[in-house]
Amino acid sequence: MNIFDLAGSAAEPAGAVCSRKACRAHAEWQLLWNNPKIHTPERRKIWLACPEHRAWLEDYLQTRGLWKETLSLDSPAGEAAAEDGPGSAVAPGRAG
Ligand SMILES: [Zn+2]
């Protein structure tokens, strides 16, 4: 599963676009999340976020207990997500 597979062939403009409803801004972040009610634990869904909406989307997921990790869009999600442990790109030391 590679988010970049989605780009290029569809009618969407080139590049990643923020997942926030009605936002057409260029995304710079990817929010990795998992819903334990419908996904296996290792599964990762990815939302894209522009800088303006990154915090909004993180809060949305964290409120529901779905948020896992936020990575720069430059990071290959598959490899980064394979690491289980400290090393989150955001708020190091805030765990707990
Ligand atoms: Zn946005």
Residues whose N, C-alpha, C, O or C-beta is under 5 A from the ligand:
A	BS01	ZN	C18 R20 C23 A25 C50 H53
